[in-house]
């Protein structure tokens, strides 16, 4: 079985950028955010359960999840958030696990899981954890630059995620995404060699 590395980090820390750099070096990539989008697309497996649990108002005219409406709800209603997670998380895990087998020819696999440290099932799937880290100010400015969210909305998301100090404490490996792309690339190169070597020693 391939070495599986769980990649995580707060919103705006640069998980997608780091994942892309690992992919360019030949790593197998599974992104649970991508899986979640597939599941909540118009033909996604999660849509019937979401419609039943939340009502048709939360499904758009195109048949896909109304993300803005759902985001507003789960910010203000912890029970609704748990209900959505109880629908999505088992489906995401099953899909991600099924994507592992076709990647056995890769030197190792990176699984991006934003909620890794609060997901025991995904923690059982990975042998190492990698945190992409930056300051909260950088998180806020990056998310605001790429989305329609206000500063307040970004802070609300950050508050719901595993605290930065806890992520750093639990991580096996850390990539600091707080300076140049060259610096980021150098850190990915180092870990790529380490993960490849670890896989070969298994």
C-alpha positions as CSV (number, residue, x, y, z in Angstrom):
1,X,0.0,0.0,0.0
2,X,1.3,3.5,-0.9
3,X,2.4,6.0,1.7
4,X,-0.6,8.2,2.3
5,X,0.0,11.8,3.5
6,X,-2.9,13.8,4.9
7,X,-2.6,17.4,3.8
8,X,-4.5,20.0,5.9
9,X,-4.5,23.6,6.9
10,X,-6.9,26.5,7.5
11,X,-8.8,28.2,4.8
12,X,-6.5,30.4,2.7
13,X,-3.3,28.7,3.8
14,X,-2.6,27.4,0.3
15,X,-3.5,23.8,0.4
16,X,-4.5,23.7,-3.3
17,X,-1.2,25.4,-4.3
18,X,0.9,22.9,-2.3
19,X,-1.2,20.0,-3.6
20,X,-0.6,21.1,-7.2
21,X,3.2,21.3,-6.6
22,X,3.2,17.8,-5.3
23,X,1.2,16.6,-8.3
24,X,3.8,18.2,-10.6
25,X,6.4,16.0,-8.9
26,X,4.4,12.8,-9.6
27,X,2.4,12.4,-6.4
28,X,-1.1,10.9,-6.5
29,X,-3.6,13.5,-5.4
30,X,-7.0,13.1,-3.8
31,X,-8.8,16.4,-2.8
32,X,-11.8,15.9,-0.6
33,X,-13.0,19.4,-1.5
34,X,-13.2,18.3,-5.1
35,X,-15.0,15.2,-4.0
36,X,-17.5,17.2,-1.9
37,X,-18.2,19.4,-5.0
38,X,-18.9,16.3,-7.1
39,X,-21.2,14.9,-4.5
40,X,-23.2,18.2,-4.3
41,X,-23.4,18.8,-8.0
42,X,-26.7,18.5,-9.8
43,X,-26.2,14.7,-10.3
44,X,-24.2,14.2,-7.0
45,X,-25.0,11.4,-4.7
46,X,-25.6,13.7,-1.7
47,X,-28.3,15.8,-3.3
48,X,-31.3,13.6,-2.5
49,X,-30.3,13.4,1.2
50,X,-29.7,17.1,1.4
51,X,-33.1,17.8,-0.2
52,X,-34.8,15.5,2.3
53,X,-32.9,16.9,5.3
54,X,-33.0,20.6,4.5
55,X,-35.8,21.1,1.9
56,X,-35.8,22.0,-1.8
57,X,-34.8,25.6,-0.9
58,X,-31.3,24.4,-0.4
59,X,-31.1,22.9,-3.9
60,X,-30.8,25.4,-6.7
61,X,-32.8,25.5,-10.0
62,X,-29.8,23.7,-11.6
63,X,-30.2,20.8,-9.2
64,X,-27.0,21.5,-7.3
65,X,-26.5,22.5,-3.7
66,X,-27.2,26.2,-3.0
67,X,-23.8,26.8,-1.4
68,X,-24.4,30.4,-0.3
69,X,-27.7,29.6,1.4
70,X,-26.2,26.5,3.1
71,X,-23.1,28.5,4.2
72,X,-25.3,31.1,5.8
73,X,-27.3,28.4,7.6
74,X,-24.4,26.4,9.1
75,X,-22.7,29.5,10.3
76,X,-25.6,30.2,12.6
77,X,-26.9,26.7,13.3
78,X,-24.5,24.1,14.8
79,X,-27.1,21.3,14.6
80,X,-27.6,22.0,10.8
81,X,-23.8,21.9,10.4
82,X,-23.7,18.5,12.1
83,X,-26.6,17.3,9.9
84,X,-24.8,18.3,6.7
85,X,-21.6,16.7,7.8
86,X,-23.4,13.5,8.7
87,X,-24.6,13.3,5.1
88,X,-21.4,14.4,3.4
89,X,-18.5,12.9,5.4
90,X,-19.3,9.2,5.0
91,X,-19.8,9.7,1.2
92,X,-16.6,11.7,0.9
93,X,-14.6,9.1,2.8
94,X,-16.0,6.2,0.7
95,X,-15.2,8.1,-2.6
96,X,-11.7,9.1,-1.4
97,X,-10.9,5.6,-0.4
98,X,-12.1,4.2,-3.8
99,X,-9.7,6.7,-5.5
100,X,-6.7,5.3,-3.7
101,X,-6.4,2.0,-5.6
102,X,-5.9,3.6,-9.1
103,X,-3.0,5.6,-7.6
104,X,-0.9,2.6,-6.5
105,X,1.5,3.3,-9.3
106,X,2.4,6.7,-7.8
107,X,5.4,7.2,-5.5
108,X,3.0,8.3,-2.7
109,X,-0.4,9.8,-2.3
110,X,-1.4,13.2,-0.9
111,X,-5.0,13.3,0.5
112,X,-6.2,16.9,1.1
113,X,-8.6,16.9,4.1
114,X,-9.4,20.4,5.6
115,X,-11.0,18.8,8.6
116,X,-8.4,16.1,9.0
117,X,-7.7,16.5,12.8
118,X,-11.4,16.2,13.6
119,X,-11.9,13.2,11.3
120,X,-10.8,9.9,12.9
121,X,-11.7,7.9,9.8
122,X,-9.4,9.9,7.6
123,X,-6.7,9.8,10.2
124,X,-6.8,6.0,10.0
125,X,-6.2,6.3,6.3
126,X,-3.0,8.3,6.4
127,X,0.4,7.5,7.8
128,X,1.7,11.1,8.1
129,X,0.1,14.5,8.4
130,X,1.2,17.6,6.6
131,X,0.0,21.1,7.6
132,X,0.3,24.1,5.3
133,X,0.6,27.1,7.6
134,X,0.5,30.9,7.5
135,X,-0.7,33.7,9.7
136,X,-4.4,34.4,10.3
137,X,-4.0,37.9,8.6
138,X,-2.6,36.2,5.5
139,X,-5.5,33.7,5.5
140,X,-8.1,36.5,5.7
141,X,-6.5,38.6,3.0
142,X,-6.1,35.7,0.6
143,X,-9.6,34.5,1.0
144,X,-11.1,38.0,0.6
145,X,-9.0,38.5,-2.6
146,X,-10.3,35.3,-4.2
147,X,-13.9,35.3,-3.1
148,X,-16.9,37.5,-2.4
149,X,-16.5,37.0,1.4
150,X,-16.2,39.8,3.9
151,X,-13.5,39.9,6.6
152,X,-16.1,38.9,9.2
153,X,-17.3,35.9,7.2
154,X,-13.7,34.6,6.8
155,X,-13.1,35.0,10.5
156,X,-16.2,33.0,11.2
157,X,-14.9,30.1,9.1
158,X,-11.5,30.3,10.7
159,X,-13.2,30.1,14.2
160,X,-14.9,26.9,13.2
161,X,-11.7,25.2,12.0
162,X,-9.1,23.4,14.1
163,X,-7.1,26.2,15.8
164,X,-3.7,27.0,14.2
165,X,-1.8,26.1,17.4
166,X,-3.5,22.7,17.5
167,X,-2.8,21.9,13.8
168,X,0.9,22.7,14.3
169,X,1.1,20.6,17.5
170,X,-0.5,17.6,15.7
171,X,1.4,17.8,12.4
172,X,4.2,15.4,11.5
173,X,5.4,17.9,8.8
174,X,4.8,21.6,8.3
175,X,5.1,23.8,5.2
176,X,5.3,27.5,5.9
177,X,3.4,29.4,3.1
178,X,4.3,32.9,4.3
179,X,6.8,34.1,1.8
180,X,7.7,33.5,-1.9
181,X,6.7,30.8,-4.3
182,X,10.4,29.8,-4.5
183,X,10.5,29.2,-0.8
184,X,7.3,27.2,-1.0
185,X,8.7,25.1,-3.9
186,X,11.9,24.4,-2.0
187,X,9.9,23.0,1.0
188,X,7.8,20.8,-1.3
189,X,11.0,19.5,-3.0
190,X,12.4,18.5,0.3
191,X,9.3,16.7,1.4
192,X,8.8,15.0,-2.0
193,X,12.3,13.4,-1.6
194,X,11.5,12.4,2.0
195,X,8.1,10.9,1.1
196,X,9.5,9.1,-1.9
197,X,12.3,7.7,0.3
198,X,9.8,6.7,3.0
199,X,7.7,4.9,0.4
200,X,10.7,3.0,-0.9
201,X,11.7,1.9,2.6
202,X,8.2,0.5,3.4
